[in-house]
C-alpha cells in the first residue's frame, strides 16, 4: 500500500540528513525501503500524468521545506537544514502536519492558501468543513496547490542569479502584453543600473509611452525601505518619467509603501507574493498541467420535460 504524504515526511527528511540528495534518487530508494511492488510504483494519479508515489514524496518534501526543515541547494536536490537535523536527533516517531504546526513559517505558509512544487493533487489536511460539498473541497485543493506553487517559485527566484531574475521580469512584462509584439519592448535589464534605473519597457507597440523598472532580488527578511523608493523616484525624475514599477522578491516596509503614495508619482510596487501570483497567472516559470471542467445540470434545458 502506498503511504500517504504525511507518513512519508519522516523518511524523506531522514534521506537528506547528511548530504544533499536528488529527488528522483530518494523516490527510488524509498520505494525499495517500503517494499512497494512494481504495480504500486507505476500507479498513476487520475490525470495519468504523474505517479502517485512520486506525487506524495514531492508533497512531503514541499511541506518540510515550508516548515524550514529542508532547503533546496540546487535544482532537483534537497538537504536537511540545521533545524531539520535537530529534529532528527530527537528521534521522532512521526512527522506530520500537526508536528509542523510548531513552526511559524509553516503556519504562515498555510495562511497563504487563500491568497503550494507544482503537484497535481493537493493533500487536503481535512475537509473544508464536515459537510463541505465536493466542489468546495476541489476549490480548496486548487488553492492549496497554487499556494505551494507560489512558495516554490519565490524560493527558486530568490536563489537564481541576478541575470535570471532580470530576464524573468522581461518575460513577465512581455507576457502581460507590454510593447505588443515588439521583440525590443523590454530592454536594458541585465546592464549596470542607469542612475537607479534597471530597465525600461514600452507601454505601447510604438514605444510612445514608457515605464521604467527597478528590480531588487532580495532575501525574505531584507525588505525595501523608504530610502529605496526615494532613490527610485529621483531616478525617474532624471528621466522625466511619469511611471515606474519597483519589483522585489522580498517585501516593502510600511514606510516604503507610504512614501510611494506621498510622492504623488505613479510608482507601482510589486513584492514577492504579487510577483509569484503574476508568474502563475501568465505561466512564467510554470506550465498548465491539467484542466478540470466543472459542469452542472442545465435547468432551462429540462423545463417542460
C-alpha positions as CSV (number, residue, x, y, z in Angstrom):
1,X,0.0,0.0,0.0
2,X,1.3,3.4,-0.9
3,X,1.8,5.6,2.2
4,X,0.1,8.9,2.5
5,X,2.3,12.1,2.1
6,X,2.4,12.8,5.9
7,X,3.7,9.3,6.6
8,X,6.5,10.0,4.1
9,X,7.7,13.2,5.8
10,X,10.0,11.5,8.3
11,X,11.7,9.1,5.8
12,X,12.1,12.0,3.3
13,X,13.8,14.2,5.9
14,X,16.0,11.2,7.0
15,X,17.1,10.7,3.4
16,X,18.6,14.1,3.4
17,X,20.1,14.3,6.9
18,X,23.8,14.2,5.9
19,X,24.1,15.4,2.3
20,X,22.1,16.9,-0.5
21,X,20.2,14.3,-2.4
22,X,18.4,14.2,-5.7
23,X,14.6,13.8,-5.6
24,X,14.5,11.0,-8.1
25,X,17.1,9.0,-6.2
26,X,15.1,9.4,-3.0
27,X,11.9,8.3,-4.7
28,X,13.6,5.1,-5.9
29,X,15.3,4.4,-2.6
30,X,12.1,4.9,-0.5
31,X,10.1,2.8,-2.8
32,X,12.6,0.0,-2.3
33,X,12.7,0.5,1.5
34,X,8.9,0.5,1.8
35,X,8.7,-2.7,-0.3
36,X,6.4,-1.2,-2.9
37,X,5.5,-3.5,-5.7
38,X,6.2,-2.6,-9.4
39,X,2.5,-2.1,-9.8
40,X,2.3,0.3,-6.8
41,X,5.4,2.2,-8.1
42,X,3.7,2.6,-11.5
43,X,0.3,3.6,-10.2
44,X,-0.7,7.0,-11.7
45,X,-2.9,9.8,-10.5
46,X,-6.3,10.1,-12.1
47,X,-4.9,12.6,-14.6
48,X,-2.4,9.9,-15.8
49,X,0.4,12.4,-15.8
50,X,2.3,11.6,-12.6
51,X,2.9,8.6,-10.5
52,X,1.0,8.6,-7.2
53,X,4.1,7.7,-5.1
54,X,6.2,10.4,-6.7
55,X,3.5,12.9,-6.1
56,X,3.3,12.1,-2.4
57,X,7.0,12.3,-1.9
58,X,7.0,15.7,-3.6
59,X,4.3,17.0,-1.3
60,X,6.1,15.6,1.8
61,X,9.2,17.5,0.6
62,X,7.3,20.7,0.0
63,X,5.7,20.8,3.4
64,X,9.1,20.1,5.1
65,X,10.6,22.9,3.1
66,X,7.9,25.3,4.1
67,X,8.5,24.4,7.8
68,X,12.2,25.2,7.4
69,X,13.4,21.6,7.9
70,X,14.6,21.2,4.3
71,X,16.3,23.6,1.8
72,X,17.0,23.4,-1.9
73,X,20.7,24.0,-2.5
74,X,20.3,23.5,-6.3
75,X,17.9,22.3,-8.8
76,X,16.3,18.9,-8.1
77,X,18.3,18.5,-4.9
78,X,17.3,19.0,-1.3
79,X,19.1,18.7,2.1
80,X,18.1,18.9,5.8
81,X,18.6,22.3,7.4
82,X,20.1,22.7,10.8
83,X,16.6,22.6,12.3
84,X,15.8,19.5,10.3
85,X,18.9,17.7,11.7
86,X,17.9,18.9,15.2
87,X,14.5,17.3,14.8
88,X,16.0,14.0,13.6
89,X,18.5,14.0,16.5
90,X,15.4,13.8,18.8
91,X,14.3,10.5,17.0
92,X,10.7,11.4,16.4
93,X,8.3,8.6,15.7
94,X,6.4,10.6,13.1
95,X,6.4,14.0,11.4
96,X,3.1,15.2,10.1
97,X,1.2,18.5,9.6
98,X,0.4,18.6,13.3
99,X,4.1,18.3,14.1
100,X,5.0,21.1,11.6
101,X,2.5,23.4,13.1
102,X,5.0,24.3,15.8
103,X,6.9,26.3,13.2
104,X,5.8,29.8,12.5
105,X,7.0,29.6,8.8
106,X,4.7,26.6,8.3
107,X,1.7,28.4,9.8
108,X,2.4,31.4,7.6
109,X,2.5,29.1,4.6
110,X,-0.9,27.6,5.5
111,X,-2.3,31.1,5.9
112,X,-1.4,32.0,2.3
113,X,-3.6,29.3,0.9
114,X,-6.4,31.8,0.3
115,X,-4.3,34.5,-1.3
116,X,1.7,25.3,-2.9
117,X,6.3,22.3,-6.2
118,X,3.6,22.1,-8.7
119,X,2.0,18.8,-7.9
120,X,-1.2,17.6,-9.4
121,X,-3.4,16.8,-6.3
122,X,-3.2,18.8,-3.1
123,X,-3.2,16.7,0.0
124,X,-6.0,18.2,2.0
125,X,-5.3,18.1,5.7
126,X,-9.1,17.8,6.3
127,X,-12.3,18.6,4.6
128,X,-13.0,22.3,4.5
129,X,-16.0,21.6,6.7
130,X,-17.5,18.3,7.7
131,X,-20.4,18.9,5.3
132,X,-18.3,20.5,2.6
133,X,-19.5,19.9,-0.9
134,X,-17.2,18.1,-3.5
135,X,-16.7,21.3,-5.4
136,X,-15.8,23.2,-2.2
137,X,-13.2,20.6,-1.5
138,X,-11.9,20.8,-5.0
139,X,-11.5,24.6,-4.9
140,X,-9.7,24.3,-1.5
141,X,-7.3,21.8,-3.1
142,X,-6.8,24.1,-6.0
143,X,-6.0,27.0,-3.6
144,X,-3.5,24.8,-1.7
145,X,-1.8,23.7,-4.9
146,X,-1.3,27.4,-6.0
147,X,0.0,28.4,-2.6
148,X,2.6,25.7,-2.7
149,X,3.5,26.5,-6.3
150,X,3.9,30.2,-5.4
151,X,6.1,29.4,-2.4
152,X,8.3,27.2,-4.6
153,X,8.5,29.7,-7.4
154,X,9.6,32.5,-5.0
155,X,12.3,30.3,-3.4
156,X,13.7,29.4,-6.8
157,X,13.7,33.1,-8.0
158,X,15.5,34.2,-4.8
159,X,18.2,31.6,-5.3
160,X,18.6,32.3,-9.0
161,X,21.2,34.6,-10.5
162,X,20.5,38.4,-10.8
163,X,20.6,38.0,-14.6
164,X,18.0,35.3,-14.5
165,X,15.8,37.5,-12.3
166,X,16.1,40.4,-14.8
167,X,15.3,38.1,-17.7
168,X,12.3,36.7,-15.8
169,X,10.9,40.2,-15.4
170,X,11.3,40.8,-19.2
171,X,9.5,37.6,-19.9
172,X,6.7,38.5,-17.5
173,X,6.2,42.0,-18.8
174,X,6.1,40.8,-22.4
175,X,3.6,38.0,-21.4
176,X,1.4,40.7,-19.8
177,X,1.2,42.5,-23.2
178,X,3.6,45.4,-22.8
179,X,5.1,46.6,-26.0
180,X,2.7,44.5,-28.2
181,X,4.7,42.1,-30.4
182,X,7.9,44.1,-30.4
183,X,11.0,42.0,-29.5
184,X,12.6,45.1,-28.2
185,X,9.7,46.1,-25.9
186,X,11.6,45.5,-22.7
187,X,15.3,46.3,-22.7
188,X,18.3,47.5,-20.7
189,X,17.7,44.9,-18.0
190,X,20.9,43.0,-17.2
191,X,23.1,46.0,-17.6
192,X,24.5,48.2,-14.9
193,X,21.9,50.4,-13.3
194,X,21.5,53.7,-15.2
195,X,21.1,56.3,-12.4
196,X,19.0,53.9,-10.4
197,X,17.0,52.5,-13.4
198,X,17.4,48.8,-14.1
199,X,15.3,48.7,-17.3
200,X,12.6,50.2,-19.4
201,X,9.5,48.7,-21.0
202,X,7.3,50.1,-23.8
203,X,3.7,50.5,-22.8
204,X,2.5,50.5,-26.4
205,X,3.8,48.9,-29.6
206,X,5.3,52.1,-30.9
207,X,7.2,53.0,-27.7
208,X,5.4,56.3,-27.3
209,X,4.9,55.7,-23.6
210,X,7.5,54.0,-21.5
211,X,7.6,52.6,-17.9
212,X,10.9,52.4,-16.0
213,X,11.8,49.5,-13.9
214,X,13.7,48.8,-10.7
215,X,14.4,45.2,-9.8
216,X,15.7,44.0,-6.4
217,X,16.3,40.3,-5.8
218,X,16.4,40.3,-2.0
219,X,16.1,37.6,0.6
220,X,12.9,37.3,2.5
221,X,13.9,39.4,5.6
222,X,15.6,42.1,3.5
223,X,12.7,44.4,2.9
224,X,12.6,47.5,0.7
225,X,12.7,50.7,2.8
226,X,11.6,54.3,2.1
227,X,15.1,55.3,1.0
228,X,15.0,52.8,-1.9
229,X,11.7,54.4,-3.0
230,X,13.0,57.9,-2.8
231,X,16.1,56.9,-4.8
232,X,13.9,55.4,-7.5
233,X,11.7,58.5,-7.5
234,X,14.8,60.6,-8.1
235,X,16.0,58.4,-10.9
236,X,12.6,58.7,-12.5
237,X,12.7,62.5,-12.3
238,X,16.1,62.5,-14.0
239,X,14.5,60.5,-16.9
240,X,11.4,62.9,-16.8
241,X,9.4,59.7,-16.5
242,X,5.8,59.6,-15.2
243,X,5.6,55.9,-14.4
244,X,7.7,53.3,-12.7
245,X,7.5,49.7,-11.4
246,X,9.5,48.5,-8.5
247,X,9.9,44.7,-8.4
248,X,11.3,42.9,-5.4
249,X,11.5,39.3,-4.2
250,X,11.1,40.4,-0.6
251,X,8.5,42.9,0.7
252,X,8.0,46.6,1.1
253,X,8.1,48.2,4.5
254,X,5.1,50.2,5.6
255,X,7.2,53.4,5.3
256,X,8.2,52.4,1.7
257,X,4.6,51.9,0.8
258,X,3.6,55.2,2.3
259,X,6.5,57.1,0.6
260,X,5.4,55.7,-2.8
261,X,1.9,57.2,-2.1
262,X,3.1,60.5,-0.8
263,X,5.5,61.2,-3.7
264,X,2.5,61.6,-6.0
265,X,4.0,59.7,-8.9
266,X,2.6,56.5,-10.4
267,X,5.0,54.0,-8.8
268,X,3.7,50.5,-8.7
269,X,5.2,48.3,-6.0
270,X,5.3,44.5,-6.8
271,X,6.5,42.4,-3.8
272,X,7.5,38.7,-3.8
273,X,3.9,37.4,-3.3
274,X,2.5,39.6,-6.0
275,X,5.3,38.6,-8.3
276,X,4.5,34.9,-8.0
277,X,0.8,35.5,-8.5
278,X,1.6,37.2,-11.8
279,X,4.0,34.4,-12.7
280,X,1.3,31.8,-12.2
281,X,-1.3,33.9,-14.0
282,X,0.9,34.4,-17.1
283,X,2.6,31.0,-17.0
284,X,6.1,32.3,-16.3
285,X,8.2,29.6,-14.7
286,X,5.3,27.2,-14.5
287,X,3.0,25.5,-17.0
288,X,-0.5,24.2,-17.2
289,X,-0.6,20.6,-16.0
290,X,-4.3,19.8,-16.2
291,X,-7.7,21.5,-16.8
292,X,-10.7,20.4,-14.8
293,X,-14.1,21.3,-16.2
294,X,-17.0,21.6,-13.6
295,X,-20.4,21.1,-15.2
296,X,-23.9,21.4,-13.8
297,X,-27.3,20.4,-15.0
298,X,-28.9,23.0,-17.3
299,X,-32.2,23.5,-15.7
300,X,-33.6,25.5,-18.6
301,X,-32.9,22.6,-20.9
302,X,-35.2,20.4,-18.9
303,X,-38.0,23.0,-18.5
304,X,-41.3,21.4,-19.6
305,X,-39.8,17.9,-19.7
